[in-house]
Amino acid sequence: MFNRTKASVGTPTVTALSLAFMLCSFPGAAQASSSFDVTLAAGLHYDDKVTVEELDRFQDVGDGAVVLDLDLDYERDFDQGTDLRLGYSLAQRSYFEETDFDLQIHNLSFGLKQNFEDFDLGLETYYVHARLDNDELLSFSHLSPYFTTFLTRRLYLRGSYFYRDKTFPDNPDRDGDVHAADADLYFFIDSTRHYVVLGMRVEDEDTRDPAFDFRGRQLDIRYSRRFDLYGDRPVRLRLDYRFEDRDYASVTPSIGAVRDDERQRWRARLDLPINTALTALLSYQYRDHESNLAGADFTDNRIEAQLEFVF
């Protein structure tokens, strides 16, 4: 059904980066303001069940890991109301015992937004390369046009469409593409210090092997609150819940039936600033995945503690 190469996966990102360099050469670029940030976080992670969700694989054993996250972000705001963003991130998780589940993710991203009087239009694209136990797990490119607007002083809407092209070098039957539409409605209780978000997504994934084709629906509820507990460095609390329902299109041979999946996820995160550059990050996640495919039917708990430094 598909005949993809690694070169074709990265094409949207290469094109986007070329556009970025063209923008920086415009006459108005001389009056633009720009910033470059480097963020480094390191710490410890614990799973009570190690998993590879992308392969419907888990091992019913707990293990700890060392985690490292690096983010490079460049932003440039042009006088014409155009905002440009380039970024690169690296995420590494190295387990103490279950090293077959070591995960490394590279993400190269590009964003372009045009600000208008009553709304904004933008384009986001990124290329992701993931490695499992130092072998290629997954690569995909993501392209997403979007719009944003304030409906009222407190209500803010963001809507988007995205296309994703996925390649699994060692599991080519999972190669495929995704078409999806999503919308997030923000309710600002106290500007960006305190708000709630309701999100919805519908997606259609088409893979080389029809057994992995599905149509999905997703609902998200997110909450964010900043507290002035000490000085001018607010503590931030984030809570979110996600529900996902997947309707698979074909029979899965290993179970002789069509898959039926429902997935729920609860997360909590607390950011505790130590000084203007250093922040302690504490997070907890619980997942409940129900499926008639044994490899996708599990519950797990994750705890993580990191120190984050912003240069």
SVG drawing of the C-alpha trace seen along z (x, -y; Angstrom):
<svg xmlns="http://www.w3.org/2000/svg" viewBox="-17 -48 40 64">
<polyline fill="none" stroke="black" stroke-width="0.4" points="0.0,0.0 2.9,-2.4 6.3,-2.8 8.2,-5.3 11.9,-6.2 13.6,-8.0 14.3,-10.9 10.6,-11.4 9.7,-11.4 11.8,-14.5 10.8,-16.5 8.3,-18.9 10.8,-19.9 13.5,-20.6 11.2,-22.7 10.1,-24.6 13.6,-25.3 14.4,-26.6 11.5,-29.0 12.8,-30.1 16.1,-31.2 14.3,-33.0 12.3,-34.9 15.4,-35.9 16.8,-37.5 13.7,-39.8 14.5,-43.6 12.2,-43.7 14.4,-41.2 16.8,-43.9 14.1,-45.4 13.1,-42.0 13.5,-41.0 14.9,-37.5 15.7,-35.2 17.6,-31.9 17.0,-29.7 18.7,-26.5 16.9,-24.3 18.5,-21.2 16.7,-18.9 18.0,-15.7 16.6,-13.4 15.1,-10.0 12.1,-8.1 10.2,-5.1 7.7,-2.8 5.9,0.0 5.4,1.5 7.8,0.9 6.1,0.3 6.5,-0.4 3.1,-1.8 3.9,-2.2 4.5,1.6 1.7,2.8 4.4,4.3 4.9,4.2 6.7,6.2 5.0,6.7 8.0,5.5 9.0,2.2 12.3,0.4 13.9,-3.0 15.7,-5.1 17.9,-8.1 16.2,-10.8 17.8,-13.7 16.0,-16.4 17.6,-19.1 15.7,-21.9 17.0,-24.5 14.6,-27.2 15.1,-30.1 12.3,-32.7 12.2,-35.8 9.3,-38.3 9.2,-40.5 7.7,-44.0 5.1,-42.8 3.4,-40.7 5.1,-37.4 6.6,-35.1 9.2,-32.5 10.2,-29.6 12.9,-26.9 13.6,-24.2 15.4,-21.0 14.9,-18.7 16.5,-15.5 14.8,-13.2 16.7,-10.2 15.5,-7.5 18.0,-4.9 16.7,-2.0 18.8,-0.4 17.8,3.2 15.3,3.3 17.7,1.8 15.7,3.2 13.3,0.4 15.8,-2.4 14.3,-5.2 15.8,-8.2 13.8,-10.8 15.1,-13.6 12.7,-16.3 13.4,-19.1 10.7,-21.7 9.6,-24.8 6.8,-27.2 5.5,-30.2 2.6,-32.5 1.0,-35.6 -0.8,-37.8 -4.0,-39.6 -6.3,-42.0 -8.9,-39.4 -7.2,-36.1 -3.8,-34.4 -2.9,-31.9 0.1,-29.6 2.0,-26.5 3.8,-24.0 6.0,-21.1 8.4,-18.8 10.4,-15.7 10.8,-13.0 13.2,-10.2 12.9,-7.6 15.3,-4.9 14.6,-1.9 17.6,-0.1 19.8,-2.0 17.8,-0.6 15.5,-2.6 12.0,-2.4 10.0,-5.1 10.4,-8.2 7.6,-10.6 7.1,-14.0 4.2,-16.2 2.6,-19.1 -0.1,-21.2 -1.8,-24.5 -3.8,-26.1 -5.7,-29.2 -6.3,-31.0 -8.8,-33.6 -10.3,-35.2 -14.1,-34.5 -14.5,-36.7 -12.1,-38.3 -11.8,-34.9 -12.5,-32.4 -9.7,-31.5 -10.0,-28.9 -7.3,-27.1 -8.2,-24.8 -5.9,-22.8 -5.6,-20.0 -2.5,-17.8 -1.0,-15.2 1.6,-12.7 3.7,-10.3 5.1,-7.4 7.8,-4.9 8.8,-1.9 12.1,-0.5 11.8,2.9 8.0,3.1 7.0,2.0 3.4,3.3 2.9,0.3 4.1,-2.3 1.3,-4.7 -0.2,-8.2 -2.6,-10.0 -5.1,-12.7 -6.6,-14.5 -8.4,-17.6 -8.4,-19.0 -9.7,-22.0 -8.8,-23.4 -11.0,-25.9 -9.2,-27.9 -11.1,-29.5 -8.9,-32.0 -9.9,-32.5 -6.9,-34.8 -5.1,-35.3 -2.3,-32.7 -1.9,-32.3 -5.0,-30.3 -7.0,-28.6 -8.8,-25.4 -8.6,-23.8 -11.1,-21.5 -9.7,-19.7 -11.1,-17.3 -9.5,-15.4 -10.7,-13.0 -8.1,-11.1 -7.9,-8.5 -4.8,-6.3 -4.2,-4.3 -1.3,-1.7 0.3,0.8 -1.3,3.7 -5.1,3.1 -5.0,4.7 -3.5,1.4 -6.0,-0.9 -8.2,-2.8 -10.4,-5.8 -10.1,-7.5 -11.7,-10.1 -10.0,-11.9 -11.1,-14.2 -8.7,-16.2 -9.3,-18.3 -6.3,-20.3 -5.9,-22.6 -3.1,-25.1 -2.6,-27.3 0.3,-29.4 0.7,-30.2 2.8,-33.0 4.1,-31.1 7.4,-32.8 8.8,-36.0 8.4,-36.5 8.9,-32.8 5.4,-31.3 4.9,-27.6 2.9,-26.0 0.5,-23.1 -0.8,-21.2 -3.4,-18.5 -4.8,-16.8 -7.1,-13.9 -7.4,-12.2 -9.9,-9.7 -9.3,-8.0 -11.5,-5.5 -10.2,-3.6 -12.3,-1.8 -10.1,0.6 -11.1,1.4 -10.0,5.0 -9.5,8.3 -6.3,8.7 -5.0,12.2 -3.4,12.9 -6.8,12.7 -9.1,13.5 -11.2,10.4 -11.4,6.7 -9.5,4.8 -11.5,2.7 -9.4,0.2 -10.3,-2.5 -7.5,-4.5 -7.4,-6.8 -4.6,-8.9 -4.3,-11.0 -1.3,-13.3 -0.1,-15.8 3.0,-18.0 4.4,-20.5 7.1,-23.1 9.0,-24.4 11.4,-27.2 14.6,-27.2 15.9,-30.4 15.5,-32.3 17.3,-29.7 16.8,-26.4 13.4,-24.6 12.5,-21.3 10.0,-19.3 7.8,-16.6 5.3,-14.5 3.0,-11.5 1.1,-9.7 -1.5,-6.9 -2.7,-5.1 -5.5,-2.6 -5.6,-0.9 -8.4,1.5 -8.1,3.8 -8.9,7.3 -5.3,7.4 -3.2,8.6 -0.1,6.5 -2.2,3.3 -4.2,4.1 -2.5,2.7 -2.5,0.2 0.7,-1.5 2.1,-4.3 5.0,-6.6 6.8,-9.0 9.5,-11.4 11.7,-14.0 14.0,-16.3 16.0,-19.5 15.6,-21.9 18.2,-24.6 17.5,-27.4 20.5,-29.2"/>
</svg>
